[in-house]
Amino acid sequence: MDKSGNDYLTLSTYNAILHRQLQRDMNQLLVRDKLPVNITEMYLMVLVLESQPISQRRAATTLAVDEGLMTRMVKHLTSLSLINKASADRDKRVKELTLTAEGKKLLDHALKQFNDWWESFAGDLEHIDINRLGNELFDISKVVLSDRHQTPLENDQAERLK
């Protein structure tokens, strides 16, 4: 395997390890706090907050979940009154998602737990520029989404990068 292949494998492997550790720990924190969502639903709520309104199909593509899982998540979150689902004005077949005030409140609490998880490692990460790394991973995500799925990633972070 050539050097660049090893670099891609290393990036992918450690990204997956980090994601799975975060996912496991966050799901445990959400259960501990008796929040009725899991980390994947939390990711959906963040995406909705940053992109609202966002179509259900675009959300599924962006989060790389199949439409069946997306439908179940949307049904669960709407039953809890955390998001709203409505037909788009321009095309009634398109279902748009927005975050409710209750959803924002729950998300604020969950994101505090998320930030606390990261802060617990801050002392060991002082030599890493997290903002730069985050921007670089965002750039990679934009390319993957636009090249593979013709879906531009649009949110407030995209605006900062312009």
MIDREN-854978 format. One record per atom (N, C-alpha, C, O, CB): x, y, z; residue in one letter. Coordinates in steps of 0.05 Angstrom, whole numbers, padded with zeros to 5 digits, always signed. Glycine has a CB too. Example, Ala and Ser with C-alpha at 12.3 -4.5 7.8 and 13.67 -1.06 7.14 Angstrom:
+00264-00114+00156A/+00246-00090+00156A/+00264-00066+00156A/+00285-00066+00169A/+00226-00089+00181A/+00257-00045+00142S/+00273-00021+00143S/+00258+00001+00157S/+00268+00023+00161S/+00282-00012+00114S/
END
This chain:
+00017-00024+00000M/+00000+00000+00000M/+00018+00025+00000M/+00038+00026+00015M/-00019+00000+00025M/+00011+00044-00017D/+00028+00068-00018D/+00023+00086+00007D/+00003+00082+00022D/+00022+00084-00043D/+00040+00106+00011K/+00039+00123+00034K/+00012+00137+00037K/+00001+00137+00059K/+00061+00144+00033K/+00001+00148+00015S/-00024+00162+00017S/-00047+00143+00025S/-00065+00152+00040S/-00031+00176-00009S/-00046+00118+00016G/-00066+00099+00025G/-00065+00094+00054G/-00086+00091+00067G/-00063+00073+00010G/-00041+00092+00065N/-00038+00089+00094N/-00048+00113+00109N/-00060+00110+00130N/-00008+00084+00101N/-00043+00137+00099D/-00053+00161+00112D/-00083+00161+00113D/-00095+00169+00133D/-00043+00186+00098D/-00096+00154+00091Y/-00125+00153+00090Y/-00136+00132+00109Y/-00156+00136+00123Y/-00135+00147+00062Y/-00123+00109+00110L/-00132+00088+00128L/-00128+00097+00157L/-00146+00092+00174L/-00116+00062+00123L/-00106+00110+00163T/-00102+00120+00191T/-00123+00140+00198T/-00134+00138+00220T/-00074+00132+00193T/-00128+00159+00181L/-00149+00180+00186L/-00176+00166+00191L/-00189+00173+00210L/-00150+00199+00162L/-00183+00148+00173S/-00209+00134+00176S/-00211+00118+00201S/-00232+00118+00215S/-00214+00117+00151S/-00190+00103+00208T/-00190+00086+00231T/-00193+00102+00257T/-00210+00096+00273T/-00165+00069+00233T/-00177+00123+00260Y/-00178+00139+00284Y/-00203+00156+00286Y/-00212+00162+00308Y/-00153+00156+00287Y/-00213+00165+00263N/-00238+00179+00263N/-00261+00160+00273N/-00278+00168+00289N/-00244+00190+00235N/-00260+00135+00263A/-00281+00116+00272A/-00278+00110+00301A/-00299+00108+00315A/-00278+00090+00255A/-00254+00106+00311I/-00250+00100+00340I/-00260+00123+00357I/-00275+00119+00376I/-00220+00095+00346I/-00253+00147+00350L/-00261+00171+00365L/-00292+00173+00364L/-00305+00178+00385L/-00249+00196+00353L/-00304+00170+00341H/-00333+00172+00338H/-00347+00151+00355H/-00366+00157+00369H/-00341+00169+00309H/-00338+00126+00355R/-00351+00105+00370R/-00348+00109+00400R/-00367+00104+00415R/-00339+00078+00362R/-00325+00119+00409Q/-00322+00125+00438Q/-00341+00147+00446Q/-00354+00145+00467Q/-00292+00133+00444Q/-00342+00169+00430L/-00360+00191+00436L/-00388+00181+00436L/-00404+00188+00454L/-00356+00214+00415L/-00396+00166+00416Q/-00423+00156+00414Q/-00431+00139+00438Q/-00452+00143+00450Q/-00426+00139+00388Q/-00413+00121+00446R/-00419+00104+00470R/-00422+00121+00495R/-00442+00118+00510R/-00397+00083+00474R/-00403+00139+00500D/-00404+00155+00524D/-00427+00174+00524D/-00440+00177+00545D/-00378+00171+00527D/-00433+00187+00501M/-00456+00205+00500M/-00482+00191+00504M/-00500+00201+00519M/-00456+00220+00473M/-00486+00167+00493N/-00511+00152+00497N/-00514+00146+00527N/-00536+00147+00537N/-00511+00126+00480N/-00492+00139+00540Q/-00493+00134+00569Q/-00501+00159+00585Q/-00517+00158+00603Q/-00467+00122+00579Q/-00489+00182+00577L/-00496+00207+00590L/-00525+00215+00586L/-00538+00225+00604L/-00477+00229+00581L/-00535+00211+00561L/-00562+00218+00555L/-00582+00201+00571L/-00602+00210+00581L/-00568+00214+00525L/-00575+00175+00574V/-00592+00157+00591V/-00590+00165+00620V/-00611+00167+00634V/-00583+00127+00587V/-00566+00171+00629R/-00563+00179+00657R/-00580+00204+00664R/-00591+00206+00685R/-00533+00186+00663R/-00581+00223+00645D/-00596+00248+00649D/-00626+00244+00642D/-00641+00264+00642D/-00584+00270+00632D/-00633+00220+00635K/-00661+00213+00628K/-00671+00230+00605K/-00695+00237+00604K/-00679+00218+00652K/-00653+00235+00585L/-00662+00249+00561L/-00672+00228+00541L/-00659+00207+00539L/-00638+00265+00548L/-00694+00233+00528P/-00707+00212+00512P/-00696+00210+00483P/-00710+00201+00465P/-00736+00218+00510P/-00671+00218+00479V/-00658+00216+00453V/-00632+00202+00455V/-00620+00199+00476V/-00654+00245+00441V/-00622+00192+00431N/-00596+00180+00430N/-00578+00199+00415N/-00587+00220+00405N/-00597+00152+00417N/-00552+00192+00412I/-00533+00210+00399I/-00540+00215+00370I/-00536+00237+00360I/-00505+00199+00402I/-00550+00195+00356T/-00557+00199+00328T/-00580+00219+00325T/-00580+00236+00307T/-00565+00172+00315T/-00600+00217+00343E/-00622+00236+00343E/-00612+00264+00350E/-00622+00284+00340E/-00644+00227+00362E/-00592+00265+00368M/-00581+00290+00376M/-00567+00303+00351M/-00569+00327+00347M/-00561+00287+00399M/-00552+00287+00336Y/-00539+00297+00312Y/-00560+00308+00293Y/-00556+00329+00280Y/-00523+00274+00298Y/-00582+00294+00290L/-00604+00303+00273L/-00614+00330+00283L/-00619+00348+00267L/-00627+00283+00271L/-00618+00333+00308M/-00628+00358+00319M/-00609+00381+00315M/-00617+00403+00309M/-00634+00355+00350M/-00583+00375+00317V/-00563+00396+00311V/-00564+00404+00282V/-00564+00428+00275V/-00534+00386+00318V/-00566+00384+00264L/-00568+00390+00235L/-00593+00407+00229L/-00592+00426+00214L/-00569+00364+00219L/-00615+00399+00241V/-00640+00415+00237V/-00637+00443+00247V/-00644+00462+00234V/-00664+00401+00252V/-00625+00446+00271L/-00621+00473+00282L/-00604+00490+00264L/-00610+00513+00259L/-00608+00471+00310L/-00583+00479+00253E/-00564+00494+00237E/-00574+00499+00208E/-00565+00517+00195E/-00538+00480+00235E/-00593+00483+00199S/-00601+00484+00171S/-00631+00489+00167S/-00640+00488+00144S/-00594+00459+00157S/-00645+00494+00188Q/-00674+00495+00186Q/-00685+00517+00168Q/-00675+00539+00168Q/-00687+00497+00213Q/-00705+00510+00152P/-00716+00483+00150P/-00697+00466+00133P/-00683+00476+00115P/-00744+00483+00139P/-00697+00440+00138I/-00682+00421+00122I/-00701+00398+00114I/-00717+00389+00130I/-00657+00410+00137I/-00698+00389+00090S/-00716+00367+00081S/-00707+00341+00095S/-00683+00337+00101S/-00716+00363+00050S/-00726+00324+00100Q/-00720+00299+00113Q/-00701+00282+00096Q/-00683+00269+00107Q/-00747+00283+00118Q/-00704+00283+00071R/-00686+00268+00053R/-00658+00278+00054R/-00639+00263+00056R/-00697+00269+00024R/-00655+00305+00054R/-00628+00317+00055R/-00615+00310+00082R/-00591+00305+00083R/-00629+00348+00051R/-00631+00311+00103A/-00620+00304+00130A/-00610+00275+00130A/-00588+00270+00141A/-00641+00307+00151A/-00625+00257+00118A/-00616+00229+00116A/-00590+00226+00101A/-00572+00212+00109A/-00638+00211+00103A/-00588+00240+00078T/-00563+00239+00062T/-00540+00251+00077T/-00518+00240+00077T/-00568+00254+00036T/-00544+00274+00090T/-00522+00288+00104T/-00512+00271+00127T/-00488+00269+00131T/-00532+00315+00114T/-00530+00258+00142L/-00522+00242+00165L/-00515+00213+00157L/-00506+00198+00174L/-00544+00242+00186L/-00518+00207+00132A/-00511+00180+00121A/-00527+00158+00136A/-00516+00138+00143A/-00481+00175+00124A/-00553+00163+00139V/-00571+00143+00150V/-00592+00136+00129V/-00599+00153+00113V/-00584+00152+00177V/-00601+00111+00129D/-00621+00104+00109D/-00647+00117+00116D/-00652+00126+00138D/-00624+00073+00108D/-00665+00119+00096E/-00690+00134+00099E/-00708+00121+00119E/-00725+00134+00132E/-00704+00136+00073E/-00706+00094+00123G/-00722+00081+00143G/-00715+00090+00171G/-00732+00096+00187G/-00719+00051+00141G/-00689+00091+00177L/-00680+00101+00203L/-00687+00130+00207L/-00696+00138+00228L/-00649+00097+00206L/-00684+00146+00186M/-00691+00174+00188M/-00721+00177+00194M/-00728+00193+00211M/-00684+00189+00161M/-00738+00161+00181T/-00766+00162+00186T/-00773+00156+00215T/-00789+00169+00228T/-00781+00143+00167T/-00760+00135+00226R/-00764+00128+00254R/-00755+00150+00273R/-00768+00156+00292R/-00750+00101+00260R/-00731+00161+00267M/-00721+00183+00284M/-00740+00207+00284M/-00746+00218+00305M/-00693+00191+00275M/-00749+00215+00260V/-00767+00238+00257V/-00793+00232+00272V/-00804+00249+00286V/-00772+00244+00227V/-00804+00208+00269K/-00828+00201+00282K/-00825+00203+00313K/-00842+00214+00327K/-00837+00172+00274K/-00802+00193+00323H/-00797+00194+00352H/-00794+00222+00361H/-00806+00230+00381H/-00772+00178+00358H/-00778+00239+00347L/-00774+00266+00355L/-00799+00284+00353L/-00803+00301+00369L/-00751+00279+00339L/-00815+00278+00333T/-00840+00294+00331T/-00860+00285+00353T/-00875+00301+00363T/-00853+00290+00303T/-00860+00259+00360S/-00878+00250+00381S/-00871+00263+00408S/-00888+00265+00426S/-00877+00219+00384S/-00845+00270+00411L/-00836+00283+00436L/-00838+00314+00434L/-00830+00328+00452L/-00807+00275+00441L/-00848+00323+00411S/-00850+00352+00405S/-00823+00366+00406S/-00821+00389+00415S/-00869+00365+00426S/-00802+00352+00397L/-00775+00364+00395L/-00769+00376+00368L/-00754+00394+00366L/-00755+00343+00402L/-00782+00365+00347I/-00780+00376+00320I/-00808+00377+00308I/-00826+00363+00317I/-00761+00359+00302I/-00811+00394+00288N/-00835+00395+00272N/-00829+00385+00245N/-00807+00388+00234N/-00847+00424+00271N/-00849+00372+00233K/-00847+00362+00206K/-00871+00373+00190K/-00894+00369+00198K/-00846+00330+00205K/-00865+00386+00168A/-00887+00398+00153A/-00880+00397+00123A/-00856+00395+00116A/-00892+00427+00161A/-00900+00397+00107S/-00896+00397+00078S/-00885+00424+00069S/-00893+00445+00080S/-00923+00392+00063S/-00866+00424+00051A/-00854+00448+00041A/-00875+00464+00024A/-00892+00452+00011A/-00829+00442+00024A/-00873+00490+00025D/-00891+00507+00010D/-00888+00502-00020D/-00908+00501-00034D/-00886+00536+00016D/-00864+00499-00029R/-00859+00497-00058R/-00865+00470-00069R/-00871+00467-00093R/-00830+00504-00064R/-00865+00449-00053D/-00870+00422-00062D/-00881+00406-00038D/-00865+00399-00020D/-00844+00408-00074D/-00906+00400-00038K/-00919+00387-00015K/-00908+00359-00010K/-00912+00348+00012K/-00949+00385-00020K/-00894+00347-00029R/-00883+00320-00025R/-00858+00321-00008R/-00850+00301+00005R/-00876+00307-00052R/-00845+00344-00007V/-00820+00348+00008V/-00828+00354+00037V/-00843+00373+00043V/-00803+00371-00004V/-00817+00339+00056K/-00822+00343+00084K/-00798+00358+00096K/-00776+00349+00095K/-00827+00315+00099K/-00805+00381+00108E/-00784+00398+00121E/-00785+00395+00151E/-00806+00393+00163E/-00788+00427+00112E/-00762+00396+00163L/-00759+00393+00191L/-00749+00419+00204L/-00732+00432+00193L/-00739+00370+00198L/-00761+00426+00226T/-00752+00449+00242T/-00751+00440+00271T/-00765+00422+00280T/-00770+00474+00238T/-00735+00454+00287L/-00732+00448+00315L/-00753+00465+00331L/-00757+00488+00325L/-00704+00454+00325L/-00765+00453+00351T/-00784+00467+00368T/-00769+00480+00391T/-00745+00475+00395T/-00806+00448+00379T/-00783+00497+00406A/-00770+00509+00429A/-00762+00488+00450A/-00741+00490+00462A/-00790+00530+00442A/-00779+00468+00453E/-00773+00445+00471E/-00748+00430+00461E/-00731+00422+00477E/-00797+00426+00474E/-00746+00427+00435G/-00723+00414+00423G/-00698+00429+00428G/-00677+00417+00434G/-00727+00410+00393G/-00699+00455+00425K/-00676+00472+00430K/-00667+00470+00459K/-00643+00468+00465K/-00682+00502+00423K/-00686+00470+00477K/-00680+00467+00506K/-00666+00441+00512K/-00646+00440+00526K/-00706+00470+00523K/-00677+00419+00501L/-00665+00393+00506L/-00637+00392+00493L/-00618+00382+00505L/-00683+00370+00494L/-00635+00403+00469L/-00609+00403+00455L/-00588+00419+00470L/-00565+00411+00471L/-00613+00414+00426L/-00596+00441+00481D/-00577+00457+00497D/-00566+00441+00520D/-00542+00441+00525D/-00591+00483+00508D/-00583+00426+00534H/-00574+00409+00556H/-00555+00387+00545H/-00534+00382+00557H/-00598+00396+00571H/-00564+00373+00524A/-00548+00352+00513A/-00521+00362+00503A/-00500+00348+00506A/-00563+00338+00490A/-00520+00385+00491L/-00495+00396+00481L/-00476+00404+00504L/-00452+00405+00501L/-00500+00420+00463L/-00488+00411+00527K/-00471+00416+00550K/-00456+00391+00558K/-00433+00391+00564K/-00488+00427+00574K/-00471+00368+00558Q/-00458+00343+00564Q/-00437+00336+00543Q/-00415+00326+00550Q/-00480+00320+00564Q/-00442+00342+00518F/-00423+00337+00496F/-00398+00354+00501F/-00376+00343+00499F/-00436+00345+00469F/-00402+00379+00507N/-00378+00397+00512N/-00363+00388+00537N/-00338+00389+00537N/-00387+00426+00515N/-00377+00380+00558D/-00364+00370+00582D/-00347+00345+00575D/-00325+00342+00586D/-00384+00364+00604D/-00357+00328+00558W/-00342+00304+00550W/-00315+00312+00538W/-00294+00302+00545W/-00358+00286+00530W/-00317+00331+00519W/-00292+00340+00506W/-00274+00355+00525W/-00250+00351+00525W/-00299+00359+00482W/-00286+00372+00542E/-00269+00387+00562E/-00254+00368+00581E/-00233+00376+00591E/-00287+00406+00578E/-00265+00345+00585S/-00251+00326+00603S/-00224+00317+00592S/-00207+00307+00607S/-00268+00301+00609S/-00220+00322+00566F/-00194+00315+00553F/-00177+00339+00546F/-00155+00336+00536F/-00199+00299+00528F/-00188+00363+00552A/-00175+00388+00542A/-00146+00390+00550A/-00129+00399+00535A/-00190+00412+00553A/-00140+00383+00575G/-00112+00385+00584G/-00093+00367+00568G/-00070+00374+00565G/-00111+00377+00613G/-00103+00345+00558D/-00086+00327+00542D/-00085+00334+00513D/-00069+00323+00497D/-00096+00299+00545D/-00101+00354+00505L/-00102+00362+00476L/-00092+00390+00471L/-00097+00401+00450L/-00131+00360+00467L/-00077+00401+00490E/-00068+00429+00487E/-00051+00433+00463E/-00050+00455+00452E/-00053+00437+00512E/-00037+00412+00454H/-00019+00415+00431H/-00033+00412+00404H/-00021+00415+00383H/+00003+00394+00432H/-00060+00408+00405I/-00075+00404+00381I/-00094+00428+00377I/-00107+00437+00396I/-00092+00378+00382I/-00094+00440+00353D/-00112+00462+00346D/-00138+00450+00338D/-00142+00443+00314D/-00099+00481+00324D/-00156+00447+00357I/-00182+00433+00352I/-00198+00448+00330I/-00211+00436+00314I/-00198+00432+00378I/-00198+00475+00331N/-00213+00490+00311N/-00202+00485+00283N/-00218+00481+00264N/-00212+00520+00317N/-00176+00485+00280R/-00164+00479+00254R/-00171+00451+00244R/-00179+00447+00222R/-00133+00483+00254R/-00168+00432+00262L/-00175+00404+00256L/-00204+00401+00248L/-00211+00388+00229L/-00168+00385+00280L/-00222+00415+00264G/-00250+00414+00257G/-00256+00426+00230G/-00272+00415+00215G/-00266+00429+00279G/-00243+00448+00224N/-00247+00461+00197N/-00237+00443+00175N/-00250+00441+00154N/-00233+00488+00196N/-00215+00429+00179E/-00204+00411+00159E/-00223+00387+00155E/-00228+00379+00132E/-00176+00401+00166E/-00233+00376+00177L/-00252+00354+00174L/-00278+00363+00161L/-00291+00348+00145L/-00258+00341+00202L/-00286+00388+00167F/-00310+00399+00154F/-00305+00401+00124F/-00323+00394+00108F/-00317+00427+00166F/-00281+00410+00116D/-00275+00412+00087D/-00276+00385+00074D/-00286+00382+00051D/-00247+00425+00083D/-00266+00364+00087I/-00267+00337+00076I/-00296+00328+00074I/-00304+00317+00053I/-00251+00317+00094I/-00312+00334+00094S/-00341+00327+00093S/-00355+00340+00070S/-00371+00328+00057S/-00354+00334+00120S/-00349+00366+00065K/-00361+00380+00043K/-00355+00367+00017K/-00373+00363+00000K/-00352+00410+00042K/-00330+00359+00013V/-00322+00346-00012V/-00336+00319-00016V/-00346+00313-00037V/-00291+00343-00013V/-00336+00303+00006V/-00348+00277+00004V/-00378+00280-00002V/-00389+00266-00020V/-00345+00261+00030V/-00392+00298+00012L/-00420+00302+00007L/-00426+00312-00021L/-00444+00303-00035L/-00432+00320+00027L/-00411+00332-00030S/-00416+00344-00056S/-00408+00325-00079S/-00422+00324-00099S/-00402+00371-00059S/-00385+00312-00077D/-00376+00294-00098D/-00392+00268-00100D/-00398+00259-00122D/-00347+00288-00094D/-00399+00257-00077R/-00412+00231-00077R/-00442+00233-00077R/-00456+00215-00088R/-00403+00215-00053R/-00453+00254-00066H/-00482+00255-00062H/-00494+00281-00073H/-00518+00285-00069H/-00488+00252-00033H/-00479+00298-00085Q/-00489+00323-00096Q/-00505+00338-00075Q/-00525+00350-00081Q/-00506+00318-00121Q/-00495+00337-00050T/-00509+00350-00028T/-00489+00369-00015T/-00471+00361+00000T/-00519+00330-00007T/-00492+00395-00019P/-00474+00414-00006P/-00480+00415+00024P/-00503+00414+00032P/-00477+00442-00018P/-00459+00416+00040L/-00462+00419+00069L/-00465+00448+00075L/-00446+00464+00070L/-00438+00405+00084L/-00487+00456+00085E/-00492+00484+00091E/-00501+00487+00120E/-00520+00475+00129E/-00514+00495+00072E/-00486+00503+00134N/-00493+00510+00161N/-00477+00534+00169N/-00463+00546+00153N/-00488+00487+00181N/-00479+00542+00194D/-00465+00566+00203D/-00435+00563+00201D/-00421+00583+00197D/-00473+00573+00231D/-00425+00538+00204Q/-00396+00534+00201Q/-00387+00539+00172Q/-00366+00549+00167Q/-00389+00506+00210Q/-00404+00532+00153A/-00398+00537+00125A/-00395+00567+00120A/-00378+00576+00105A/-00419+00525+00106A/-00412+00582+00133E/-00411+00611+00130E/-00385+00622+00141E/-00373+00641+00130E/-00435+00624+00144E/-00375+00611+00164R/-00350+00620+00176R/-00327+00615+00157R/-00307+00630+00158R/-00346+00607+00202R/-00328+00594+00142L/-00306+00586+00125L/-00303+00603+00100L/-00282+00602+00087L/-00307+00558+00118L/-00324+00617+00093K/-00323+00633+00068K/-00304+00657+00071K/-00301+00672+00052K/-00351+00643+00061K/
END
